[in-house]
Amino acid sequence: MSLERARETLWDIARLLGPQPGRLELATRLAVICAITVLVVEIYQTPDPALTVYIVFFLNRGDRSMSLILDFALLALITLIIGFTVLVAMIVINDPMWRLISMTVISIGLLFVASASKLRPLGGTIVLIIGYALDLLGTTPLGIGEVATRALLYAWLFVSIPAGISIVVNFLLAPPPRRLAERAIAQRLELSAAMLQFPDGPARREFKECLRESTKEIQEWLGLADREKTSRPGDIAALRQAAFSTVTLMSTIDVMDRRPETWLTIPLREYLAQTLREMSAILKAGGYPIRIEWRAPDPERRLIPLEADILADVKAAIVGFTEVPNSGGSIEERKETSGFFAADAFTNPDYIHYALKTTGAAMFCYILYSLLDWPGIHTSFLTCYIVSLGTTAETVEKLTLRIVGCLVGAAAGYGTMIFLIPYLTSITALMVVVFAGALASGYVAAGSPRISYAGFQIAFAFFLCVIQGPSPAFDLTTARDRVIGILIGNVVTYVVFINLWPISVGKRIDPAIASLLHHLSAMMTADPRSRGALAAQAQSALAEIQTDIELANYEPSTVRPTEAWLAARRHVAEEIGGLESLLLLSAQNHAATRAQIANRLGTLAGRFAASKSHSLTNPQVEWSTSPLLRIINASLLRLEAAPI
């Protein structure tokens, strides 16, 4: 059994490291920016060049727009943070006690704002900047205000150098978000075609993953493309509808896969596969298909009612693939605007607890290496800011990946120092070494979130070993101390987050399930033409729930919910996963039927929200009138009977 599990683990790792659209492209761009950054920091001899290069990984994303937004936002943010820190340094620089107090207060305040506001996506970069600025503030010689000011200005260069280089490279090399959205839609069409022809083929796993991920990322890319104003609004709307249509297509194939008796005849499946591949080719060429004619061959036999329903939904999705509905509006139009802070920013104690725990771990490490007079392990202080997350499960998962990544990156760094660095004779050679290391670690970081953190840590450890100062160096002691510091920071953060105000990921699972069921309930009473968009949101929400259930396994037994509790939620999530596609295909049913389904979903949501259950006020309908409705009813009955 253990051997089989080991094989599954190795296969899973190999799959996660497999090629993905745009992955190598992003890794190459990261490597180019890192190599150029090394050139600049070596020419100007700024302090901590390894950290300056490492921050490149936080400043870049797969598309041009988001990368540029991050670059400019971080430039503005670092200017504000350093300006504020300079003012504080002028007051407290001569008093060690007040310097430590100011470091603690600044850390707590900025971490709270970063976690409880719209700055959350930038949280990892913000805390890294905070850690670096505070570290400089704490290690500046007493009484030398000019040196302190210069040190904090170096902290500004710490971000501005990689950000400035990233801006130029992204303008020249990064793909526009529309291009990425077109590729993603085309990929889903190709996976659907492969499933139609070979249901048990190699594309099955990837198809299921794409169905689970839904189109959230595609919609974000299209939103960025719309803000860029480089495409006509009509083109963006058509591509948005195309993404929603792929949800319908993949949902119908998912229903067929779950119920083998509904597989369409082979000639029909061959026609559909060919049509989807032709549509995919148009998207890959930079366009989108319009006025698609339906020329399916006549069925060789009479289709059963459920097959006929499925074929009708497939036909509607293909014929209207990019036809924007006249009613219902877009999903973005329905989003409610919110303020800078989260709605529960000042009522939910989790935000301040996160800031206190992270700061406590960081300050412990700072005091530790100060008392030991061991500045080489100052990376422990920075690591605490890098690895901390909101829940215990996320923090432990990130710690596990970072420890593995640290060991891999340190091994690669030591190997490079022993076998390559002594023979480097120019800055060009060092740039080549950094490019290679950044390419390998960037490839891992650009993959699935399940392993991306390992890629970040591989880069961190590798850069700390290889880039030691203003010239190529191979001091093994320096590399050893930095790696030890990373491991100490990981351990300290783990101990703090496990024992002080531990937050289980389980606390957000039930509210998320309730919200998802309410969303599905609303989908049943919405305009049929807009259900693809609502179904996409529901699939994305379900993916997050399933991820949280998996994350709970990282928590220690003192924090983690019971196995029975997790098994019940896992069962509920699987049932909802099978129900989502069926609900989307029932768009043409009678309004009374849809209303009753919506009511039952609302009642189920009330169970998970611990609120008062809804009463059935809609007229009773005959569930046996449709095979599709009978399947939906059976799934709802299982959910209603499931223990929670």
Secondary structure, DSSP 8 states (H G I E B T S, - for coil): -HHHHHHHHHHHHHHHTS--TTHHHHHHHHHHHHHHHHHHHHHHT-S-HHHHHHTHHHH--SSHHHHHHHHHHHHHHHHHHHHHHHHHHHHHTT-HHHHHHHHHHHHHHHHHHHHSBTTGGGHHHHHHHHHHHHHHHHHS-TT-HHHHHHHHHHHHHHHHHHHHHHHHHHHHHS--HHHHHHHHHHHHHHHHHHHHH-TTSTTHHHHHHHHHHTTHHHHHHHHHHHHHT-S-HHHHHHHHHHHHHHHHHHHHHHHHHHSGGG---HHHHHHHHHHHHHHHHHHHTT----S--------SS---HHHHHHHHHHHHHHHTTT---SSS--HHHH-----SB-TTTTT-THHHHHHHHHHHHHHHHHHHHHHTT-GGGTHHHHHHHHH--SSHHHHHHHHHHHHHHHHHHHHHHHHHHHHTGGG--SHHHHHHHHHHHHHHHHHHHTS-HHHHHHHHHHHHHHHHHH--SSS----HHHHHHHHHHHHHHHHHHHHHHHHSS---GGGGHHHHHHHHHHHHHHHHHS-GGGHHHHHHHHHHHHHHHHHHHHHGGGS-TTTS--HHHHHHHHHHHHHHHHHHHHHHHTTTS-HHHHHHHHHHHHHHHHHHTTS------S----GGG-HHHHHHHHHHHHHHHS--
